[in-house]
Amino acid sequence: MFSCTGRLGRLALYGGGIFTFCVALNAVQLVTLPMFKINKKKARTFNASLAGSVWVLIQDVFEKKHNGKITYSGDDVPEKENAIVVVNHRSWDDFILVNSVAFRKRTVKSLKYFAKDSLKFLPGFGWGMYLMGQIFVKRNWTSDKKMIDKAFNGIKEDKEPVWIITYLEGTRLTQEKLIQSHEFAKERNLPILNNVLIPRVKGFTASVNSFRDSHVKYVYDFTLAYRHKEKGFGVLPSISDILSSDISDYQFHIHIRRIPIESIPLTDEEIYQWAIKLFKEKDDFLEELKSNWTSNIDLINEEKMEWKGAGFEIKKLFSRNKEVKYLE
């Protein structure tokens, strides 16, 4: 039998436990499917709360059990505000950082990720994402556009609370993909980016133009950064490390910008140039962190962004009090 103090023991306890819990929730979610014909809004909210309880467990292991410390800078966005969220893509770790903001801003039940279509066939997380209405894409714009339009129309018709999470790079940053990005940029006279890839904007353009004049009024730009205290900038833990080990030697940072959709240009070409400029600014910010980490930037108050614990978050997920605030 594994010791709970050993790495394998913690991996079995947390990794196995979370997966088992997730599969069990899938069964509950399947039972709730008839609810969608009776009251779609309540059924969707309940399923999102169930899925959120899985995110709570992962976040608690990351932040409390294994000492993952996240710092924040930029705009302190309001609670429960609808937004399209642009994120640079490094690894699976990214969703933990994105979710960390969503928990603090009481929007974890509103998360809508663009995910690979193949993921919906995975037991546990994949099935759960499908049942809670995540947006699955095949990276074929002809077929994806139909799915995206259908999902967006439903969100707008119901005025559904939402954070639409989009990775404009389309793939995770690797050295090989960075070289390809440099070649692409040189061919098209675009800026050379060293910490992010040249963005792909078809999906983002569709998102922005679809939600103009809707209940979604903002684009949030999240710049995610990782660092190891000894190994340096850009080094991040694996998911197995997060579930099995103390990660206090790693540092995590999120820079947040809140941008009104009405300030974003209208035409496809103008949106493309806007996105290129945004990613150049992200690249410059990451370059500064590479040199000085967060010593030269103003951080959002730590107490305000403190993780309150699994019990607190589970209570809030299923609370009917619409006025509940994170700082209580």
Secondary structure as UniProt FT lines:
FT   TURN            4..5
FT   HELIX           7..10
FT   HELIX           11..16
FT   HELIX           17..31
FT   TURN            32..34
FT   HELIX           35..38
FT   HELIX           40..60
FT   HELIX           61..65
FT   STRAND          70..74
FT   TURN            79..80
FT   STRAND          83..87
FT   TURN            92..93
FT   HELIX           94..104
FT   TURN            105..106
FT   HELIX           108..110
FT   STRAND          111..116
FT   HELIX           117..121
FT   TURN            123..124
FT   HELIX           125..131
FT   TURN            132..133
FT   STRAND          135..137
FT   HELIX           141..158
FT   STRAND          163..166
FT   TURN            168..169
FT   HELIX           175..187
FT   TURN            188..189
FT   HELIX           202..211
FT   TURN            212..213
FT   STRAND          218..228
FT   TURN            229..231
FT   STRAND          232..233
FT   HELIX           239..244
FT   TURN            248..249
FT   STRAND          250..260
FT   HELIX           261..263
FT   HELIX           268..292
FT   TURN            293..296
FT   TURN            302..305
FT   HELIX           310..317
FT   TURN            322..323
//
